[in-house]
Amino acid sequence: MAPIRLARLPDRTPVRIALLLSPELARSLQDYAEVYAKAYGQTEPLGELIPAMLGAFLDGDREFARLRKSRKAE
């Protein structure tokens, strides 16, 4: 059978990670969620915001991206 145009979809199975946060960090995250709700007029649970925040942080770290790319090339 000839390959189709759409590539195989990547694994999308969520991975559960349990974290212990300091009280200060937990308050900061809650404050961020409140600011987010005011900015966009929509409340989102922290469980939805935190992965997006981590993704944005990692995507914006150019040194991490460079090192990750060089590691994959090895």
N, C-alpha and C positions, 0 to 999 in steps of 0.2 A: 504494500500500500504506500502511495506517495505521501510524504509528510505534508501536513496541513500548515497553513500560514501562521496560525496562532501557536506559540510555543506552549509547552506544558506549564501549567500554573504552578507557582512555588507552594511549598507547604504553608498553609494558613492556620494550622492548629495552634490555638493560644497556649502559652506556657504560663503557669501560675508560679509566681515568686512571692513569698511572704517576707516582709521587711519589718524591722523594728525601727521606729523613728523617734528621735528626741522630741520631747514636748514642744520645744521651740520650732523645730522643723514642721511638725504637725500643724501648729498654729499658723505658720507662714504659708503652708499649702492651703489651709482653709481660707486665709486672707486672700490668697491668689484666686481661689475659686470665686470668692465674692466679687473681686475686682473684675474677673472675667465675666461674671453674670451682669454686672453693670455695664461693661463695655459692649457686650453683644446682646443684652436683653434676654439671655437664655441661661438657665442654671444647668450646669453639667456636674455629674458626680466626680469626686476626686479620682475614682477608679478609671474614668475616661480621660481626665485631664493629665494625670501623671504619665501614662505612656506617651501621650502627645508631647508633653514637656521634655521627657527624656529623649524622644526621637529628634526633636528640634535642637536640643543641646548637642547630641551626637552629630547630627547633620551639619551643624555650624562649627564644629571643631576641625579645622583644616589640618592640623598636625595629626590628629587621630586618623583622618581620612588618608593622609599621605602614608602613614605607617601601616595602616591596614592594607592599602593597595600594594605596598612593597612586600608585605608579608605574603599576600596571595600570589605574587609573581614568583616567589621562591619555589 
